[in-house]
Amino acid sequence: MPPESKLTSKLSIALTSVEQWQDGTLARAQDYLAVEEPLEIRIGNNPVSVTMRTPGHDMELAAGFLFTEGIISSRPELRALEQTGANAISASTADGVWAIEAQRNFFAASSCGICGKATIESVRVRGIKPVKSDFRIDPDVLCSLPERLRESQAAFGRTGGLHAAAAFSAAGDMLVLREDIGRHNAVDKVVGWALLNDQIPLSSFVLMVSGRGGFEIAQKALVAGFPVLASVSAPSSLAVQIAREFGMTMVGFLRGRRFVLYSGPSRITGKGEDEVQGI
């Protein structure tokens, strides 16, 4: 495990004493918990968001949040990020970025993101563009991604309480993985890493998430340019609608040797539109 992952695991995990019942016997034991703390994201001195997150990769979380929520639209608009406290990040942005439209507070549990303005019209108004990518992935490679994701979840292995998001290439190689108690935060950390490392748009990668594929996850994936969003659980109706409208491939119930294609089947090698009609 790289040093960064070891550090993140220490920040993400807390040890506590518990009473454990097993086969009629109650005994004291030590258990690991996923850490949950608030993070305030500011632009200068202006608070933008308070989100409950798992500490670690906070700069990436802040950068990803500002980008996926449309407060900044490119890397050059984010001039600097500064840790102003244990649970606070302050961003410096290009002149004019902190506009009236952006002066809205996002007070959310585990980065609920677009919750509260959850309409596809809000995505259209933001000018998010349809996915333009000739990316393709083999079904066998796609089926291998959940296990590869799980094998790399260091904190989840101890706590069982964290979501994960990762970017995978068409060959199944992992570009980046992040964990968080909030599934939306995990995605923002992945996108934030990509933004800070000049990897946007992520048009040659699959976004794989450990939970369900909800609308908030779908809109963040679209902003980052992912052509494929895959999840081990179900997507929501609104997530499927936005994926179809904006040309993103939506994969759900990706488990073992089975998955369901809700949109964009042509990116999955060998699949055609006629094979998913009626889904």
TIMARLO-100275 format. One record per residue (C-alpha): residue number from 0; x, y, z. Coordinates in nm, 3 decimals, always signed. Each point is the difference from the previous one (the first is absolute). Layout:
% TIMARLO-100275
 pos    east   north      up
 NUM       X       Y       Z
...
% end
This chain:
% TIMARLO-100275
 pos    east   north      up
   0  +0.000  +0.000  +0.000
   1  +0.146  +0.342  -0.091
   2  +0.081  +0.242  +0.287
   3  -0.293  +0.225  -0.097
   4  -0.244  -0.290  +0.048
   5  +0.146  -0.083  +0.342
   6  -0.043  +0.361  +0.111
   7  -0.354  +0.015  -0.132
   8  -0.091  -0.324  +0.177
   9  +0.118  +0.146  +0.334
  10  -0.215  +0.308  -0.052
  11  -0.299  -0.205  -0.113
  12  -0.015  -0.253  +0.282
  13  -0.077  +0.026  +0.372
  14  +0.035  -0.277  +0.259
  15  -0.267  -0.053  +0.265
  16  -0.096  -0.250  +0.270
  17  -0.320  -0.197  -0.058
  18  -0.200  -0.286  +0.145
  19  -0.021  -0.287  -0.246
  20  -0.262  -0.274  +0.024
  21  +0.079  -0.332  -0.171
  22  -0.160  -0.341  +0.053
  23  -0.150  +0.098  +0.334
  24  +0.315  +0.160  +0.139
  25  +0.052  +0.373  +0.058
  26  +0.357  +0.123  +0.005
  27  +0.190  +0.326  -0.025
  28  +0.186  +0.062  -0.324
  29  +0.168  +0.271  -0.205
  30  -0.171  +0.118  -0.317
  31  +0.089  +0.238  -0.282
  32  -0.230  +0.284  -0.103
  33  +0.001  +0.221  -0.307
  34  +0.077  +0.356  +0.108
  35  -0.262  +0.264  -0.079
  36  +0.075  +0.371  +0.048
  37  -0.128  +0.324  -0.153
  38  +0.197  +0.183  -0.267
  39  -0.072  +0.363  -0.079
  40  +0.091  +0.106  -0.353
  41  +0.047  +0.372  -0.055
  42  +0.087  +0.236  -0.282
  43  +0.213  +0.256  +0.178
  44  -0.197  +0.076  +0.314
  45  -0.334  -0.097  -0.152
  46  -0.134  -0.338  +0.114
  47  -0.129  -0.209  -0.289
  48  -0.064  -0.343  +0.147
  49  +0.005  -0.199  +0.319
  50  +0.017  -0.371  -0.072
  51  +0.041  -0.302  +0.224
  52  +0.297  -0.194  -0.130
  53  +0.273  -0.247  +0.090
  54  +0.327  +0.195  +0.050
  55  +0.268  -0.054  -0.261
  56  +0.051  +0.151  -0.346
  57  -0.188  +0.312  +0.114
  58  +0.161  +0.220  -0.266
  59  -0.124  -0.237  -0.269
  60  -0.346  -0.006  +0.156
  61  -0.017  +0.379  -0.001
  62  +0.129  +0.027  -0.357
  63  -0.236  -0.271  -0.123
  64  -0.299  +0.153  +0.175
  65  +0.064  +0.346  -0.144
  66  +0.038  -0.151  -0.347
  67  -0.290  -0.247  -0.002
  68  -0.237  +0.256  +0.150
  69  +0.086  +0.252  -0.272
  70  +0.160  +0.265  +0.221
  71  +0.317  -0.033  -0.206
  72  +0.004  -0.131  -0.355
  73  +0.370  -0.071  -0.057
  74  +0.332  -0.048  +0.177
  75  +0.126  +0.355  -0.074
  76  -0.297  +0.144  +0.190
  77  +0.128  -0.165  +0.318
  78  +0.307  +0.201  +0.098
  79  +0.077  -0.154  +0.338
  80  -0.133  -0.218  +0.280
  81  +0.097  +0.052  +0.363
  82  -0.069  -0.207  +0.311
  83  -0.119  +0.267  +0.242
  84  -0.080  -0.239  +0.284
  85  -0.037  -0.367  +0.078
  86  -0.343  +0.006  -0.162
  87  +0.011  +0.295  -0.238
  88  +0.129  +0.062  -0.353
  89  +0.017  +0.344  -0.161
  90  +0.019  +0.038  -0.377
  91  +0.134  +0.294  -0.197
  92  -0.166  +0.033  -0.339
  93  +0.037  +0.209  -0.313
  94  -0.167  +0.340  -0.006
  95  -0.372  -0.020  -0.072
  96  -0.041  -0.364  +0.097
  97  -0.173  +0.079  +0.328
  98  -0.307  +0.127  -0.180
  99  -0.349  +0.056  +0.138
 100  -0.116  -0.336  -0.141
 101  +0.273  -0.177  +0.194
 102  -0.083  +0.170  +0.328
 103  -0.219  -0.274  +0.128
 104  +0.067  -0.219  +0.299
 105  +0.025  -0.376  -0.027
 106  -0.067  -0.132  +0.349
 107  -0.005  -0.371  -0.060
 108  +0.052  -0.328  +0.178
 109  +0.282  -0.187  -0.174
 110  -0.001  +0.237  -0.297
 111  -0.353  -0.046  -0.120
 112  +0.107  +0.222  -0.288
 113  -0.280  +0.089  -0.237
 114  -0.267  -0.111  +0.251
 115  -0.238  +0.289  +0.053
 116  +0.033  +0.109  -0.362
 117  -0.043  -0.348  -0.140
 118  -0.142  +0.062  -0.342
 119  +0.149  -0.075  -0.339
 120  -0.083  +0.356  -0.099
 121  +0.258  +0.124  +0.251
 122  +0.262  -0.208  -0.182
 123  -0.107  +0.141  -0.336
 124  +0.021  +0.355  +0.133
 125  +0.356  -0.064  +0.117
 126  +0.099  -0.079  -0.358
 127  +0.129  -0.350  +0.065
 128  +0.071  -0.154  -0.339
 129  -0.094  -0.346  -0.127
 130  +0.275  -0.260  +0.019
 131  +0.208  -0.018  -0.318
 132  +0.228  -0.303  +0.025
 133  +0.077  -0.307  -0.208
 134  +0.099  -0.185  +0.318
 135  -0.070  -0.375  +0.000
 136  +0.043  -0.266  +0.267
 137  -0.024  -0.378  -0.019
 138  -0.275  -0.160  +0.213
 139  +0.254  -0.232  +0.166
 140  +0.213  +0.296  +0.107
 141  -0.311  +0.181  +0.123
 142  -0.097  -0.301  +0.212
 143  +0.342  +0.001  +0.165
 144  -0.027  +0.357  +0.128
 145  -0.205  -0.055  +0.320
 146  +0.256  -0.250  +0.133
 147  +0.289  +0.227  -0.093
 148  -0.178  +0.284  +0.178
 149  -0.059  -0.209  +0.310
 150  +0.358  -0.126  +0.015
 151  +0.129  +0.358  +0.010
 152  -0.236  +0.129  +0.272
 153  +0.246  +0.019  +0.289
 154  -0.227  +0.176  +0.252
 155  -0.313  -0.197  -0.094
 156  +0.184  -0.324  +0.077
 157  +0.021  +0.104  +0.365
 158  -0.319  +0.198  +0.052
 159  -0.250  -0.132  -0.254
 160  -0.142  +0.353  +0.002
 161  +0.146  +0.189  -0.293
 162  -0.105  +0.052  -0.361
 163  +0.254  -0.004  -0.279
 164  +0.030  +0.153  -0.345
 165  +0.273  -0.072  -0.253
 166  +0.095  +0.077  -0.359
 167  +0.096  -0.301  -0.215
 168  +0.142  -0.015  -0.351
 169  -0.140  -0.221  -0.276
 170  +0.266  -0.256  +0.095
 171  -0.121  -0.005  +0.360
 172  +0.294  +0.197  +0.138
 173  -0.083  +0.222  +0.295
 174  +0.088  +0.369  -0.039
 175  -0.115  +0.115  +0.345
 176  -0.219  -0.125  +0.286
 177  -0.144  +0.194  +0.290
 178  -0.212  -0.101  +0.300
 179  -0.242  +0.201  +0.211
 180  -0.299  -0.047  +0.225
 181  -0.198  +0.193  -0.264
 182  -0.021  -0.154  -0.347
 183  -0.018  +0.349  -0.151
 184  +0.314  +0.104  +0.185
 185  +0.187  -0.302  -0.133
 186  -0.090  +0.107  -0.354
 187  +0.097  +0.361  +0.069
 188  +0.339  -0.117  +0.131
 189  +0.061  -0.197  -0.320
 190  -0.104  +0.297  -0.216
 191  +0.199  +0.239  +0.217
 192  +0.311  -0.213  -0.042
 193  -0.051  +0.004  -0.376
 194  -0.056  +0.376  -0.006
 195  +0.311  +0.075  +0.206
 196  +0.207  -0.235  -0.219
 197  -0.129  +0.137  -0.331
 198  -0.185  -0.322  -0.090
 199  -0.337  +0.162  -0.081
 200  -0.196  -0.108  -0.200
 201  +0.010  -0.366  +0.104
 202  -0.127  -0.109  -0.340
 203  +0.211  -0.317  -0.013
 204  -0.111  -0.147  +0.331
 205  -0.288  -0.173  +0.176
 206  -0.122  +0.141  +0.330
 207  -0.066  -0.298  +0.227
 208  -0.192  +0.062  +0.326
 209  -0.066  -0.237  +0.287
 210  -0.355  +0.115  +0.070
 211  -0.298  +0.086  -0.213
 212  +0.012  +0.220  -0.307
 213  -0.215  +0.292  +0.106
 214  -0.065  +0.328  -0.179
 215  +0.264  +0.188  +0.198
 216  +0.266  -0.255  -0.098
 217  -0.110  +0.010  -0.364
 218  +0.020  +0.379  -0.028
 219  +0.346  +0.004  +0.161
 220  +0.115  -0.269  -0.245
 221  -0.133  +0.206  -0.290
 222  +0.181  +0.313  +0.114
 223  +0.327  -0.196  +0.019
 224  -0.055  -0.143  -0.349
 225  -0.028  -0.368  +0.090
 226  -0.155  -0.192  -0.292
 227  -0.101  -0.293  +0.224
 228  -0.143  -0.007  +0.353
 229  -0.014  -0.345  +0.161
 230  -0.140  -0.095  +0.339
 231  -0.050  -0.322  +0.193
 232  -0.355  +0.104  +0.089
 233  -0.298  +0.157  -0.169
 234  -0.015  +0.340  -0.171
 235  -0.290  +0.233  +0.064
 236  -0.257  +0.091  -0.264
 237  +0.134  +0.356  -0.021
 238  +0.359  -0.127  -0.036
 239  -0.106  -0.218  -0.293
 240  -0.188  +0.291  -0.156
 241  +0.298  +0.234  +0.019
 242  +0.238  -0.269  -0.127
 243  -0.219  -0.063  -0.305
 244  -0.046  +0.370  -0.071
 245  +0.371  +0.081  +0.025
 246  +0.136  -0.312  -0.170
 247  +0.171  -0.165  +0.296
 248  +0.007  -0.379  +0.035
 249  -0.173  -0.106  +0.322
 250  +0.081  -0.344  +0.143
 251  -0.180  -0.134  +0.307
 252  +0.000  -0.319  +0.207
 253  +0.359  -0.070  -0.102
 254  +0.060  -0.315  +0.201
 255  +0.182  -0.317  -0.093
 256  -0.073  -0.085  -0.362
 257  -0.312  +0.215  -0.031
 258  -0.084  +0.365  -0.062
 259  -0.290  +0.205  -0.134
 260  +0.043  +0.266  -0.268
 261  -0.238  +0.292  +0.038
 262  +0.151  +0.229  -0.264
 263  +0.283  +0.021  -0.253
 264  +0.048  -0.373  -0.067
 265  +0.225  +0.061  -0.302
 266  +0.295  +0.076  +0.231
 267  -0.015  -0.353  +0.139
 268  +0.171  -0.211  -0.265
 269  -0.242  -0.234  -0.173
 270  -0.318  +0.156  +0.141
 271  -0.262  +0.164  -0.219
 272  -0.302  +0.220  +0.057
 273  -0.238  -0.286  -0.076
 274  +0.138  -0.201  +0.292
 275  -0.107  +0.252  +0.261
 276  -0.337  +0.109  -0.131
 277  -0.261  -0.008  +0.269
 278  +0.245  +0.037  +0.288
% end
